[in-house]
Every structure is written in C-alpha cells, then in structure tokens.
C-alpha cells in the first residue's frame, strides 16, 4: 500500500516534471500498477492523525 508521501512524489514527478510511468517506477521501486492507481485516483491524499492508546488518569488510592 502506498503512503501519502509516495502518492505525492508520483503525482509531482508525473504532472509537474513530466516523468513517464516507467521512469517513476525505476527510482523508488514502486510497481507500474501502483503508479497508475495513484495517478488515476481523483482525490487528493489527506493526512490522518494517528489514533493510539489514550492515557487515562490514575485512580487515587
């Protein structure tokens, strides 16, 4: 699964710098199918805050 940074890298290289799909796959080692999926997705990637365990206050004894 591609991370948001990977999708941003792929889109930047393809749309702004004019790299071909094959050239993008050679650099970071991402498959051509993944590059095509990243370019075909219409929505922009969003940051999602990490959800983790929350600290609860200690009960007073």
N, C-alpha and C positions, 0 to 999 in steps of 0.2 A: 504494500500500500504506500502510495506517495504521501509525503508530508507536505505541508503548505509551502515550505521553503523550496521544495523540489518543483512544485507546480509553478511558483513564481519564477524560478530560474528558467523553466521550459518556456513559459509564455514570453518572458523578456527576450530570450535568445531568438525565438522564432519570429515574434511580431516586430520587435524593435531593431534587432540586429540582423534579421534576415537569414538566420541559420536554417538549414534543412533538417528534417526529422532525423535522417541518418547521422548528421554531424552532431546533433544533440545527444543521440544515444551513445556515441563513442566517448564523449567526455565523462559524464558521471557514471556510466554503466547502467543506464535505465533502458528497459526494453522498448522497442518501437511501438508496441501496442499500448504501453503505459503513456508514452509521449502523445500518441494520437488521442487517447482518452482525456488527457489533461488539456489538449488544445480544443477538443470538442465540447468540453463542459462549458456551459454558458455562464454559470455563476462564478463569482469571484470567491476565492478561498477566504474564510474568516478565521480569526483567532478565536479559539475556545479556551476559556480559563480551565486550568486543571482542577478537577474535583478530587479531593483527597479526604482522609480522615480529619475530622474536626476535633479539636481538644475541648473537652467538657470540663467545667470547673470541678475541682475535687470536693467531695463532701467533707464537711467539718466533723471531726470525731470528738 
